[in-house]
Amino acid sequence: MKFATIGAVVGALALSGCASVMNDSTHPMKVETKGETGEMITGADCKLTNDYGSFNVKSGDTTQIRRSGKDLDILCTHPGNPDATARAVSRANSGMYGNIILGGGIGALIDHNKGTAYTYPTWVQLQFGKSLVFDRSTEQNGQPVTPAEVAK
């Protein structure tokens, strides 16, 4: 009986914080930019910002983004082009669902606060002169996320 109780406690502790165990605190995001007529433009300066800070990347490159439950704001600038702006929607990942199903509320709360329970789209293509929204729920493996345009 004593071993069963110890086993249950160890098992519960192992399952709490499931997303923290399954996911790093960062994940990769590829950022690309297109001109107003759709041609690819590399080397634009892009700043990605969430509640954990700002991350800089040149368009065409991939960077590590700090996971968060808050959306990610993106601003890309390039000489001779109007700004390209976007919002990348943060969505709960499988670690969060594992917490809810297996680990209960404590693990979900820990991972929510650490941001490890969330993921942004992994490949976005901003367009100069437009404001776009990228939602990971529409992501298809190996393809950039199809954006929605924000009405001005």
Disulfide bonds with the S-S distance in Angstrom:
Cys46-Cys76 2.10
